Amino acid sequence: MLPPRDPDELLKARGAANRPAGRFEPYQAVREDDGWDTPPDETLLKTEISLENPRSIITRNQSPDVPFDRSVNPYRGCEHGCIYCFARPSHSYLGLSPGLDFETRITAKPEAPARLAEEIARRSYAVAPLAFGTNTDPYQPAEARFGIMRGCLQVLHDWNHPLSIVTRGRTILRDLDLIGAMAARGQVFVGVSLTTLDAALARQMEPRAPAPATRLQMIRALTEAGVRVRVMCAPIIPGLTDHEIEALLAAAREAGAATASMIPIRLPHEVAPLFRDWLDRHHPGKAAHVMGRIQAIRGGKDNDARFGSRMRGEGVEAELMHQRFRVARKRLGFDTESPPLDCSRFAPPPRAGDQLALF
């Protein structure tokens, strides 16, 4: 059971409604009624941003489920507040709640561009595409203020270092000059997350993320700037958004997306009870049905964390979703894969006084 909502907090455009303790915490705070009939003084819950100066910024992984071995996350937590976000449990490592804390207590890393420049300048560094947006969105609202992603892009642009970006944040269009220049060199592709075309449902699930129409505009603007775009239909939620698979692909293709991918919803650790609570609040009549269909593709559980299965699901229903996706993708003319990013030009940027190359 999740703790009750704090009656002193007024929530506006938030995905979670409470603040459950993370899985590493030995205690759960519970509010008790003092018996007084005085109504609480509600205060609007606002986003707090703290700063972190990381010693390193590139994270390595050996997961067989993802096509990259290194990533950069300029922020911890995400103000978009997507209730299904698989990254929510990462806030537990900070002693914070994967619920409201994840979307209201954000950590920004202003020194990330400097750390990134230091790490890729090491003699031992072997170039390979860097992935951004693998945990939390690099173009969430805080980016408009801090410009950390812009700084990282400038470093990679100057070093001719390839990268991929996954986002649903419109602020990416601010950086079309750098992204477009790198796309012309075959050094970047962008994935835009599109979960539903239903604006009302999107406001409930992703309360501070751009509306579906805005994300289609993002795909169009990126494509017109020469950027190769992948539409990421993730997550697909059985019983809630799975009927939109074909419509999502058609809208994205019309906007210019070149490739497409799909991932069924994942509910790791604390995400499962948060998502159940959200269903009970917003779709009580569908809650049991949706959870039953999610469990049908997860071996009867809320989540299946096994490599090879967690990104696909299993069983007849999961295979039918993937088959529908493949048929629609082929019919609409999407490319199956993107060409590899160019790593051959990676080199230190010229410095003042350097002799320029003649050839």
C-alpha positions in Angstrom: 0.0 0.0 0.0 1.2 3.5 -0.8 1.2 6.2 1.9 -1.7 8.7 1.6 -1.1 12.0 -0.1 0.2 14.8 2.0 -2.9 17.1 2.6 -0.6 20.1 2.9 0.6 19.8 -0.7 -1.4 21.0 -3.6 -0.4 18.9 -6.7 -0.6 20.4 -10.1 0.4 18.5 -13.2 2.1 15.7 -11.3 2.2 12.0 -12.3 2.5 10.5 -8.8 0.3 11.5 -5.9 2.4 10.4 -3.0 5.9 9.9 -1.7 6.5 6.2 -0.9 9.9 5.4 0.5 12.5 3.9 -1.7 13.3 0.2 -1.5 16.5 0.8 0.4 14.9 2.7 3.2 14.2 0.8 6.5 11.2 3.1 7.5 8.2 4.5 5.8 6.9 7.9 7.1 3.1 7.8 7.8 1.0 10.9 8.6 -1.4 10.6 11.5 -4.5 12.7 12.1 -4.1 14.8 15.2 -7.8 14.9 15.8 -8.2 18.6 15.2 -10.7 19.6 12.6 -8.6 22.5 11.3 -8.4 22.3 7.5 -4.8 22.0 6.2 -3.1 25.0 4.5 -2.3 23.7 1.1 0.9 24.9 -0.6 1.6 24.3 -4.3 4.3 21.7 -4.6 7.1 23.2 -6.7 10.1 21.7 -8.4 13.4 22.0 -6.5 16.7 21.7 -8.4 20.0 21.0 -6.7 23.4 21.0 -8.3 26.0 18.2 -8.5 29.6 18.3 -9.6 30.3 14.8 -10.8 33.8 13.3 -10.8 32.9 11.5 -14.1 30.0 11.7 -16.5 30.2 8.7 -18.8 28.3 5.7 -17.5 29.3 2.3 -18.9 27.0 -0.8 -19.3 27.2 -4.3 -20.7 23.5 -4.9 -21.1 22.6 -7.2 -24.1 19.2 -5.4 -24.3 20.5 -2.0 -25.4 22.6 -1.1 -28.5 25.1 1.2 -26.7 27.8 0.6 -24.1 28.1 4.2 -22.8 25.7 7.0 -21.9 25.5 10.5 -20.3 22.7 11.8 -18.1 22.9 15.5 -17.4 20.1 15.3 -14.9 18.8 13.0 -12.1 15.1 12.8 -11.9 12.7 14.2 -14.5 10.1 16.9 -14.2 8.0 15.4 -17.1 6.5 13.2 -14.4 5.6 10.2 -16.6 4.0 7.8 -14.2 5.3 4.7 -16.0 8.9 5.8 -16.2 11.3 2.9 -15.6 13.9 5.3 -14.2 11.9 6.2 -11.1 13.6 3.6 -9.0 17.0 5.3 -9.6 16.0 8.0 -7.1 16.1 5.4 -4.4 19.9 5.4 -4.6 19.7 9.1 -3.4 17.5 8.3 -0.5 14.6 10.0 -2.2 11.2 8.7 -3.2 10.6 7.3 -6.7 7.2 9.0 -6.4 6.8 12.7 -6.1 10.5 13.3 -5.3 11.5 11.9 -8.7 9.6 14.5 -10.5 10.0 17.5 -8.1 13.5 17.1 -6.7 15.8 17.3 -9.7 19.6 17.2 -9.7 21.4 19.1 -12.4 25.1 18.6 -13.4 26.3 22.0 -14.8 29.9 20.7 -15.0 28.9 17.8 -17.2 30.3 19.4 -20.4 33.7 20.0 -18.8 33.8 16.4 -17.4 32.8 15.1 -20.8 35.6 17.0 -22.6 38.1 15.6 -20.0 37.0 12.0 -20.4 37.0 11.9 -24.2 40.4 13.6 -24.3 42.1 10.8 -22.5 44.7 8.9 -24.5 43.0 5.6 -23.4 39.6 6.7 -24.7 38.2 4.6 -27.5 35.4 6.3 -29.5 31.9 4.9 -29.8 28.5 6.5 -29.9 27.4 8.2 -26.7 23.7 7.8 -25.7 21.8 10.7 -24.1 18.3 10.3 -22.6 18.7 6.7 -21.5 17.6 7.3 -17.9 16.1 10.7 -17.7 15.2 13.2 -20.4 18.2 15.6 -21.3 15.6 18.1 -22.6 13.3 18.2 -19.6 12.2 21.7 -18.5 15.3 22.4 -16.4 17.4 22.3 -19.6 15.9 25.6 -20.8 17.5 27.2 -17.7 20.8 25.3 -17.4 21.8 24.5 -21.0 23.8 21.5 -19.9 22.8 19.4 -22.9 23.7 22.3 -25.2 27.2 22.3 -23.6 27.6 18.6 -24.1 26.5 18.9 -27.7 29.1 21.6 -28.3 31.9 19.4 -26.9 30.9 16.4 -29.1 30.4 18.7 -32.1 33.9 20.1 -31.8 35.4 16.6 -31.3 33.4 15.0 -34.1 32.1 12.5 -31.6 28.9 10.6 -32.6 25.9 10.4 -30.3 22.2 9.4 -30.1 19.5 11.3 -28.2 16.2 10.1 -26.8 13.8 12.8 -25.8 10.2 14.1 -25.7 11.3 17.6 -24.8 10.7 20.4 -27.3 13.8 22.3 -26.1 15.8 20.1 -28.5 14.7 22.4 -31.3 16.9 25.1 -29.7 19.9 23.1 -30.6 19.1 22.4 -34.3 22.2 24.3 -35.4 24.5 21.8 -33.7 22.4 18.7 -34.2 21.9 19.5 -37.9 25.6 20.1 -38.5 26.4 16.7 -36.8 23.6 15.0 -38.8 25.2 16.2 -42.0 28.4 14.4 -40.9 26.5 11.2 -40.1 27.2 11.6 -36.4 23.8 11.8 -34.7 20.3 10.4 -34.7 17.4 11.3 -32.5 14.7 9.2 -31.0 11.4 10.9 -30.1 9.1 9.1 -27.7 5.5 9.0 -28.7 3.2 7.0 -26.4 -0.3 8.1 -27.4 -2.1 10.5 -29.8 -4.8 11.1 -27.1 -4.0 14.5 -25.7 -6.1 14.0 -22.6 -4.5 10.6 -21.8 -1.1 12.1 -22.4 -1.8 14.9 -19.8 -2.6 12.3 -17.3 0.3 9.9 -18.0 3.0 12.5 -18.8 1.7 15.7 -17.1 4.7 18.0 -17.9 5.8 16.5 -21.2 4.9 18.1 -24.5 1.6 17.1 -26.0 1.5 14.5 -28.8 0.9 17.1 -31.5 4.0 19.0 -30.3 6.1 15.8 -30.5 5.0 15.3 -34.1 6.0 18.8 -34.8 9.4 18.0 -33.3 9.8 15.0 -35.6 8.9 17.2 -38.6 11.3 20.0 -37.6 14.2 17.6 -37.0 13.6 15.8 -40.3 13.5 19.1 -42.2 16.9 20.0 -40.6 18.4 16.8 -42.1 18.3 14.8 -38.8 17.4 11.1 -39.0 14.6 10.5 -36.5 13.3 7.3 -34.9 9.8 7.3 -33.4 9.9 5.3 -30.2 6.5 3.9 -29.4 7.4 3.3 -25.8 5.9 2.2 -23.6 3.0 0.5 -25.2 0.4 -0.2 -22.5 -1.9 -3.2 -23.1 -5.5 -2.3 -22.5 -4.7 1.4 -22.6 -2.6 2.4 -25.6 -2.0 -0.8 -27.6 -4.9 0.0 -29.9 -2.9 3.0 -31.1 0.1 1.2 -32.5 -0.8 1.6 -36.2 -2.0 5.2 -35.7 1.2 6.2 -33.9 3.3 4.8 -36.7 1.2 6.5 -39.4 1.3 9.9 -37.7 5.1 9.6 -37.1 5.8 8.5 -40.7 3.7 11.4 -42.0 5.8 13.8 -39.9 9.0 12.3 -41.4 10.3 9.7 -39.0 12.7 7.3 -40.8 12.7 4.3 -38.4 10.5 3.1 -35.5 10.8 0.9 -32.4 8.4 -0.4 -29.8 8.8 -1.5 -26.1 5.9 -2.8 -24.0 5.5 -1.2 -20.6 8.0 -2.2 -17.8 7.1 -1.8 -14.1 10.4 -2.4 -12.2 10.6 -2.1 -8.4 8.6 0.9 -7.1 7.1 1.7 -10.4 4.5 -1.1 -10.2 2.6 0.2 -7.1 2.9 3.8 -8.4 1.3 2.8 -11.7 -1.4 0.8 -10.0 -2.2 3.9 -7.8 -2.4 6.1 -11.0 -4.7 3.6 -12.7 -7.0 3.6 -9.6 -7.1 7.4 -9.6 -7.6 8.1 -13.3 -9.0 4.9 -14.8 -10.6 2.9 -12.0 -12.9 1.0 -14.4 -10.0 -0.2 -16.4 -7.4 -0.8 -13.6 -7.9 -4.5 -13.1 -8.1 -5.2 -16.8 -5.0 -3.2 -17.7 -2.9 -4.9 -14.9 -4.2 -8.3 -16.0 -3.1 -7.7 -19.6 0.3 -6.4 -18.4 0.8 -9.5 -16.3 -0.2 -11.6 -19.3 2.9 -10.4 -21.2 5.1 -10.6 -18.1 4.7 -14.2 -17.0 1.9 -13.5 -14.6 3.9 -10.8 -12.7 3.9 -7.0 -12.8 7.4 -7.1 -14.2 10.0 -9.4 -15.7 13.5 -8.2 -15.4 15.2 -11.0 -17.4 17.6 -9.9 -20.2 16.0 -10.7 -23.5 12.5 -10.5 -22.2 12.2 -7.2 -20.3 12.2 -5.2 -23.5 9.8 -7.5 -25.4 7.5 -9.3 -23.1 6.5 -12.9 -23.7 3.5 -15.0 -24.6 0.8 -14.8 -27.3 -0.3 -11.2 -26.5 3.2 -9.8 -26.6 3.9 -11.5 -29.9 0.7 -10.2 -31.4 1.6 -6.6 -30.5 5.1 -7.0 -32.1 3.6 -8.6 -35.2 1.1 -5.7 -35.6 4.0 -3.3 -35.2 6.2 -5.1 -37.7 3.4 -5.2 -40.3 2.5 -1.6 -39.9 6.2 -0.5 -40.0 6.7 -2.4 -43.2 3.5 -1.1 -44.8 4.3 2.5 -44.0 7.8 2.2 -45.5 9.9 2.7 -42.4 13.6 1.6 -42.6 14.3 -1.4 -40.4 17.6 -0.1 -39.1 19.5 3.2 -39.1 23.0 3.3 -40.7 25.9 3.2 -38.2 27.1 6.6 -36.9 30.4 7.8 -38.2 33.3 7.4 -35.7 36.1 7.9 -38.2 36.4 11.7 -37.8 36.9 11.7 -34.1 39.8 14.0 -33.2 40.7 16.9 -30.9 39.4 20.2 -32.0 42.0 22.6 -33.4 43.4 25.1 -30.9 44.6 28.6 -31.4 48.0 28.6 -33.0 47.8 25.0 -34.4 49.0 24.5 -37.9 46.1 23.6 -40.1 46.1 20.4 -42.1 46.7 20.8 -45.9 44.8 17.7 -46.9 
